[in-house]
Amino acid sequence: MDQLHLRQHQRENVAFLRGRQGAAILDEQGLGKSCSVIAYLEELQKSKGRPLRVLIACPATIMHTWAAEVRKFSTILEPCVIEGTKAKRLRLLRSEFDVGVTYIVNYEFVRALRGKHGKGPDNLSRFNPIWDVIVADEMTRLKTRTSATSRSFHDFVRNSPKTIRIGMTGTPITNSPLDAFSQYMFVDPAVFGTRYPEFESRYANTRLADFGNGSFRQVTGYRNLEDLTQRIHKVSIRHEKSKCTDLPAKTHQKIILEFDKEQSRVYQELKNDLIAESEGKVVTAANALARLSKLQQITSGFFYNVTNHDRKEAVRVGKKNPKTAALIDLVNDASGPVVVWCRFRACLDLVSDALNDAGISHGVFRSELTPEERGKMSDDFQAGKFRVIVAQTVIAQFGLTWTRASTAIFYSQSFSVEEMLQAQDRIHRIGQTNPCTYYYLTIKGSVDEACYGAVMSKSKIGRAIAGQDFKALAEGKVNE
């Protein structure tokens, strides 16, 4: 890491935030966005004649990471992690301190307090005393403009206009350029205005598509993207790793595997059933993703039996799982520790059982772990107490540093570009000194190949759906 460049770009971030009502830091992952924000908050606290009130909203998995960062990089601010019962959380949020405090909450709690039509009695945007600053970490959580989470954050613009708003993400556009509208409604609504139909007509090509007894406007492409980018960067600052760090290179390698015989039979049957269901119908991105997920479960070696409504059971498929066999070979060949990424919870058990059978020490980073248990597992892995850490992408994609490993294996891939990039950067970040290698286990002629192609080209899977039929996606026929 070039420390001179790092300190310089953090100073630039603070200078950019200074004096703005709303701004976004779009630095790539691992460049210390949180350090920049904490430095800005310290500067702001020194200018206040009273304790600063800051609300930091982030994914639940990194609430304690934020608290640790505040303790590490600030001498005058105290972190307060908002956990426990609703009554306890509200009591903490309404507490007054003699020092500046960063109240750290998860997105789900902000959404839950909004109430119907945004008029809930505990809506955080209506709190008194008001927040001096609200920080939305991983602000892509706000990309869906109609979601209750996004509306909760849009409330801050309407109900507490004096609150300074800061957005943070390294991947603001993960699905489509239209992701920008809702995020910047929070950061600064002047960027794109407040009317989505006008925004969509400016930046998207659409067509009228039939759907059942009605119709809807389907996005077929995008336009005026240079203008969209310029507008974003009026209130945003971004630094890229290649320009301010000496992090080592990344290597990506697709491992192509053959179906197990039984696995192939089950996959083909399910594929034919899903294609038949889709014939003559408009397949939306959401519906297609649900169908493709079922196929991807088969390529991972299981399917969910949902006949028991009280419990979803993962049933394993095939005598020999080609992915677990390849994974063990890759782990054995790796020169050091390894991170294994899984999309589905059931994959955690498949991988863990295979590692146990091979006598390989490992930890499984599960959603059921408490924040303290997650922190201890991460620390133990970094300290070398076991060789492999297995994690679900959606759970462990944010805020974790696993730079002891320089090899990562994607046992099953997410369709989300954001999740994949975040997962990659758990090992490729400040502190990494070795070249990083990423392996992607893919079953030949399956949805795995389509997923790999879409993510590697950083394209939205929905865009691939719009341009190709469901059969092609199921057979992996998407150009990389």
N, C-alpha and C positions, 0 to 999 in steps of 0.2 A: 504494500500500500504506500502510495506517495502521500505522506502525511501533510506536506506543504499544500498540495492540491486539495486535500480533504478539508483542511482548515479554511482555505481560501473559499471553497464553494459553500461551506457552512456560513461564513461571514456574508457571502453574497445572498444566501437565503434569508438571513436575518435582515439585511438591508432592504431586500425586496418586500418582506412582510411589513416593515416599519411604515406606519402611517396609513395602511390600507384597511378598509372595512371588510373586504373579503379577498382571499388569495388562495392559491393552491401550490403545493410543492409536489412536482412530478418526477423527482429524482428516481433513477433506477434503484431496484432493490439492493440493499446492502450498503448504501452510501450515507446512512445516518440521518434520515429525515427527522427522526424523533429528536436527535441531538440538536438539530437546527431549531426546531420548535421550542424545545426547552430553553435554549439560549435566548430566543426571542421573548419567551414568557418571563425569564429572569430580568431582562432589560425592561420589560413593561412593568413588572412589579416594582422595580427601583424608582420608576417615574410616578407611581401611585402614592397617594397619601393614606391609603387603607389597604387591608389584605386583598389580594387578587382572588377572584373566583373564576376558576377555569373548569369547563366540562370537557373531558376527553372521552369520545365514543369510539369504541374499537371492537373487533371480534372478541368473543368471550375468552378464547384461548390465549390472548396476549394481554389481558388486563394486568396480571401480575408482572409481566415483562415491562409494561409501561411504568408500573410503580418502581421497579428496580432501576429503570433508566432515569426517572426523576431523582431518585436518591443518589444515583451515581453522578449525574451531571449538574445538579442544582444544590446550592448551599442555602437558599432562602425559600424554597418551595417545598411543601409537604404533599406526598401522594395519599389519596384516600380511595381505596378500592371499594366500590359499592356492591356488596354482596349480602346474601341472607334473605330473610322474608321481606315482603313488600313494605311492611311497616318499618322494619329496621333500615331498609334502603332509603326510604323517604326521610326518616329521622336523620340519617347521615347527610343526605343532600341538603337538608335545611339547617344543619349545624353551622355555627359561626366560629371561626378560629381567629387567633391573634396573628397568624402568619398566612401568607398566600398558600392556597390549596388547589391541587389538581384533583378533581373528583372524577374517578375513572369508572365508566359504566359500559355495558355492552349494548349493541344496537337493539336487541330484542326488548330490553327494559325501556329504552326511550320510546319505542313503538307502542309498548303495552300501556304506557302512561298517557298516551295521546287522547284516548277516549273517542267516542263517536263524533264525527265531524270536526275533530281537533279541539273539542271544547271540554275535554276531561279536566276534572279539578286539579289533577297533578301533572298536567302537561308541562314538561320541563321548559318549554319556551315561554311560559307564563310565570315562571318562578319570580318571587320577590324576596330578597334583592336579586336583580337580574344577573346573568352571567356576564363577566367581562369578555370572555373568549370561549368559543366552542370549537373543538377540533374534531373533525371527522376523519379518523385514520382508516385507510383502505376504503376511501369514499366511493369506490365502485359499488358498494352495498346500496348506493342511492341511484343506480343507473336506471331502474324501472320507475318511471315517473308516477305510475298509478299505485305503487305499493304503499302500505301503511308506514313502512320505515322511511321512505322518501318524503312522504307528506309530513311526517313528524319533524324532519329537518327543514323542510320548506317553511314550517311554522315559525322557525327562528327569524326568518326574513320579515315575516308579517308582524309577529307578536313582540319581538325584541330587536328592533332594527339597530339599536346601539351596540349590540353584541358583535364583537369581531369574529368573523367566520374563517376558519382555515381548513382546507381539504388536503388530504395526503394520499397519494398512491403512485406507484411506479408504472401502473398499467391502466390509464384512464379509459382507453378504448380497447375493450377486449372482445366484444361481440360485433359491434357495428359502430360507425360514426355517430349514430343516433343516441348512443349511450351518453353523449356529452350533455344533452339538454337538461336532464334531471339533476345531474351532479352540479352543473353550473347555476341551476336555479337556486341551489343552496349557497354556493360560493359567491356568486354575483349575478343576480337575475338580469342585469343590464347587458350581459354578454350576448345572450340569444333572445332576450325578451321573455315574456311569460305565456305566450300562446303556442302550444305545441303544433297545431296544424300548420301554422305559418313556418315554423322551424322545419317541419318535415317536408313541406313543399319546396323549401329553399335548398335542402341538402339530400333529398331522396327522389328517386323515380319510383312511381307506384302504378299498379294496375288494379282494376276491380276484379275480385275473385269470388266465385260462388261458394257458399258454405252452407249446406243444408237448405233451409228455407230463406236464408238471408245472404248477405254478401259482406265482404270487408276489403279494405285496401291493403294489398300485399306489396311490400317493398321489393323491387326487382334490381335496384342498383343505387349508386350514390353519385352526387355531383357537388360542385363548388367546395371541394374539400380543402383547397388552399385557403379560402375565406374562413372556413370553420376553424382551421388550425391557427390562423392569425388571431381570430377572436379569442380562442382559448388562451393563447400566450400573452394577451394583454394583461391578464390577471394571474398568470402562472409562470413558474420558473422550473427549469429542468436541467439536470446534469446527468451525463451518461458515463458509465464505467470506463469506457474506452478512452475518455478524455481526462479523467481525473483519478484513475487508479492504475496500479500495475498488477491487477489480478491476473492469474494465469488463464490460459486458453481453455475453451470448452470443446469437447468432442462428443458428437451424437452418433449412436450406432443402433440401427434397427436390427433386431435378432428375429429372423423369419423362421417359424416353426410349423410343423405339420400337425393337423388334427389327430387326436386319438380316434380310433375307429368308432367307438360308441359316442364320443363327443361330436364327431362329424354328423352322425345320424340324427342326433337330437337337434343340432344346430340347423340342419337342412329342413327338418320337420317344422321347427319353430319359424324359420325364415319363410317357408312356403305359406304357413298360416298367416303370418303378419302381412305378407305381400297380398294375399287374397283379401284380407280385411281392408287394405288400402286401395284396392282397385275401384275406380270410379269416384273416389272421394278426394277432397282437398286435404292434403297432409300438411298440417302446420308444423313449424319447427318443434314445438313442445311435444306434439304427438309423435313425431318421428324420433325425437330423442328418447322418449319412453320406450318405443319399440326397439331402437338400437341398443338401449341399455340392457334389455332382456337378452339380446343376442350376445352382447359383450360378457354377460354373466356366464354364458355357456363357454365362451373362449377362455374364461378364467378358471373353468373347471367345476362349476356348480350352477344350480338354478334354485330360485325360491319357491318352496311349496307353500301356497297360501290357502290350502283347503281348511286348515285350522285357523279360524278367524282370530283366536286369542294369541297365536304365536306364529310368526313367520319363520319357517325352517329352511335352512340352506341344505340342499341335497347335492352331494358330489356326483360328478359325471365322469365315467370312463375308468378303466383299470390303471392307466398311467397318465398322469397329468404332464403334458409336454412343457408347460411353463414352470412348474416347480422343479422339474429335472434340469431345465436350462438355468434356472436361478441358482441352484446349488453349484453347478459348474462355474458360473460367473463369480459367485462368492468365493469359491475355493481358489479361483485364478487371480482374484483381486489381491493387490499387494498390501492392502490395509483395510480399515473399517469400511463398512458399506451401509448406505441408507436404501431401504426398499419401500417403494411407494405403491399403495393399493387404492383403487377407487372405491371398492365395496368393503363393508365390514366383514363379510364372509371370507374375503381374501386374506384378511389378517390371520384367521385360524388356519387356512390352507398353507400359507407361507410359514407360520410358526411351527406347525406340525412337521413340515418338510425340514426346517432348520433343526428341530429337535432330533428327528431321525438321523440327520447328518452329524449330530453332535456339535453344532455351531452355537456358541453363546449369543444370546440376543435379548432385546427388550421389545415389547409391543406397546406402542403409543396409542392408547385407546381413548375414546370419548368418555368412558366411564371413570377414568382416573380423575382425581381431584387436581386442582391447580398445583398444589404442593407436590403431589405424586408425579405430575408431568414435569415440573421443574427438576425434581430429583432424578428422574429418568434421563432428561437431557444432560444434566450435569454429570451423571454417571457415565453416559456414553462419551461425552467429551473428555472425561478423565480416564477412559480406556478400560472400564470395568466389564464391558462386553463388546463383542465385535460388530454386531449388526443391530440396527434399529429399524423396526417395521412400523410404518405409519400410514394412516388413511389421509389422502390428500386434502380433503375438505376440513379435517381437524387440525392438521399440523402445517398448513401452508404459510402461516404468518408468524413473524417475530422470533423464530427459533434459529439458533446458530449451531450447526453441526459440522463445522469446518475440520474436525478431526478426520472426517471421511472425504475422499475425493472421488469416490465412485457412488453413483446412484442408479438403481434399477427400478424401472417403472413396470411393475408386474401387470397392472391394468391401468390404462390411461383415462384421465378425465377428458370430457369433451370441452372443458373450459380452458381457453388460452391463459386466462389469468391464473387459474389454479396451477397449471403446468409451469408457468414462468416463476411463480412464487415458490413452488416446490423445488425447482432447479436451483434457486438462489439460497436455499438453506445451506448448501455446501459452497456455493460460489459467492462469497461475500468477504468483508473485511476479516482478515486473519487467515485466509486460505493462501497457501504457498505452493500447492501442487496443481498441475493441470487436472481439470475435472472431466470425468468420462460419464456419459449417461447412456444406459442401455434401455431399449424399449422392446419388450417381449410381445411379438405380434404373431397371430395365427394366419398363415397364408390363405388368401382368398376370403377373408372375413372382415367384419366391421372394424377389427383392430387396425387394419391397413388404412381404411378410410379415416379413422380417428387420427392416426399418426400423420397422415398427409395433411389433414385440415389444420391440426395444431402446429405442425412444423412450418407451414406456410403462413401461420398466424391469421388464418381466415376463420370466419365464423362458420360453425358446422351448419347453421341454418342457411347460410349463403350457398353451401354445397347442396343442401336440400332443394333450394329454389332452382338450382340449375341442373340437377340430375334426379333420376327417379330413385325410389326407395330401394328397389332391387339392386341398383348399382352400388348404393351405399352399403347394403348388407353384404355384398360381395367384395367390398374394399376397393371399388373402382373410383377413387378420387385422386386427381393429380396432386402431387406434393408441391 
